[in-house]
């Protein structure tokens, strides 16, 4: 699991800015995979 996903799991509530969606939609080389992993956790309800 990525560093960002590991950090997010520590909290009950998180907030995202628009840039996280842009990283995901534009498949940013560095941040895209990290953000995708976090959104997958959210979809699973983790």
Secondary structure, DSSP 8 states (H G I E B T S, - for coil): --HHHHHHTT-S-----HHHHHHHHTT-TTHHHHHHHHHHHHHHT-
